[in-house]
Amino acid sequence: MDESIKLHFDVDGDNFVDAGMASGSVKKALSQLGVNPAAIRRVAIAMYEGEINMVIHANGGTADVEITPQNIRVILQDSGPGIPNIDLAMTEGYSTATDQARELGFGAGMGLPNMKSYTDEMSVTSELGVGTRVEMVINTN
């Protein structure tokens, strides 16, 4: 693979059944491209956590993925309520998930911390009432 490959996904909000479809598709594409299995696992986990966050908190959003020989860049963007305190949201166990999400087994407050731990670079920007953007980079080697 000499050039970058770009993928785009729409993440449906409040749809827990289809949550993870984008990360599953990326995992399959990376496997077909022969990417290092450890990198594939890291991308799949970080991206799945981001998808779930968009479903639980933001009524969906988009996921854009750029695959190069050196890394995989994932940009998650939503137009949800925004994150009032990113530092607090990055704390393990902190959650603002609804009771419905918790009843389904989600909302344990590990989404952003897991995303951070499985990526080589991650930035979160958020504006209240506008939305949140998460950029993640996972190196392939």
Buried (B, 14 or more C-beta within 10 A) or exposed (E): EEEBEEBEBEBBBEEBEEBBBBBBBBBEBBEEEEBEEEBBBBBBBBBBBBBBBBBBBBBBBBBBBBBEEEBBBBBBBBBBBBBEEBEEBBEEEBBBBBEEBEEBEBBBBBBBBBBBBBBEEBEBEBEEEEBBBBBBBBEBE
